Amino acid sequence: YSLSSHSTYFEILYRLGIFGVLNVTLIMFFVWKAFAVFRLEWPVRVAGASLLMFLVFGSTSQSLIFSEMPLRAAFAWIVVGVGLGACKFYQRSQKKRISIV
């Protein structure tokens, strides 16, 4: 039995309501904010490009959260985690006071 709406965003709205949509939007905002600070570093560029691809792809399928193939969804979140880890690494190595999250 599947409640699939074939869109990650509609699926979030259906299952979690407005509160869920707002939470996912805030999470993505803070991730993009972190990526924007170190956008010239290659690991962050790769993670940002991958996240952009996953966000666009999410409008046509359930790729990020409610995936029936958990490894595909895990890969997306691993790439985002590597990008955020790279942001933290570059923040510490440059000794700048930048608030990422």
Helices and strands as residue ranges (DSSP letters): H 8-37, H 42-57, H 70-94
